Amino acid sequence: MVQKTEQIWFDGRFVPWGEANVHVLTHTLHYGVGVFEGIRCYRCSDGSSAVLRLEEHVDRFFDSAKVVQMEIPFSREEISQAILDTLRTNGLQEGYVRPLAFIGDGAMGVYPGDNPVHVIIAVWPWGAYLGDEALQKGITVKTSSFTRHHVNVMMTKAKVCGNYVNSVLAKREALADGYDESLLLDVDGYVAEASGENIFIVKKSVLKTPPLGPVLPGITRDCLITLARDMGYRVQEQRFTRDEIYTADEAFFCGTAAEVTPIRELDRRKIGPGEAGAVTKLLQQEFFRVVHGDNLKYAGWLTHFGLE
Ligand code: PPE
């Protein structure tokens, strides 16, 4: 169960958590055209709190809306401010932020007509997405029987609600079969991403991640490419196949919710020695240092805010 906070920002006003409701004929509920973001805020070691890469998340939110032709009735600045206000109002020092834009009720039928676009921002405490042990020891993964979207079936660069039906199918299948997470291949059979994470592999100290074809342009992915290169590793954005993961030295997933999660097993084959890899652990450590404000080189990735 999600851990409730007090207030949800709803079209420019704060509404108590329990009263942030919509009509059952909300267009997005029926047809899936809505866009959302997932953002983390961290408690820094100096006692302040900071949102990680706020500007990039807000930009992607507006880009996603543009792709599906939704007009968000607020400016980027207003949404950024509202995110900080929602964290402050709820006194949340560390947690997750979920902005969502959706098409309200009015016309029914696929064509949304002039139905209003609403925006909500909810925040809640959210620990390790796949469990604390996952961050330490790594997870088991199954290649999904579901294929990731073709780039011309869904708009894969946009974080659209409806795109996630594919993720839910894959995740349910993986959990039902006793794995922690699913790995989806693209329509050509190459590795794409997980249900809610991007993937990297490491072989002989070279990192590889699939290029931005059918995968979400992950902001954590971008952080890690930068960090890895700055740490002196070669990083290739290149297609690879599932058997390259079987024989990689290391593999890991990354995302806002999942942070940096090692993969210890794919399809019952151990990756390397079957535990979190050395490069993965170094990157994970560096990522956590950065998000907690302990590496000033990346201070620009953090938007600090004070609690009321
Ligand atoms: N791929 C997918 C499909 C995806 O959903 C995410 C984020 C990523 C990659 C990584 O993107 P980024 O967060 O910008 O690094 N998934 C979000 C939703 C997870 C959920 O279960 O809800 C997230 O991590 O916030």
Residues whose N, C-alpha, C, O or C-beta is under 5 A from the ligand:
A	BS01	PPE	G38 I39 E193 A194 S195 G196 E197 N198 L216 P217 G218 I219 T220 R221 C254 G255 T256 A257 A258
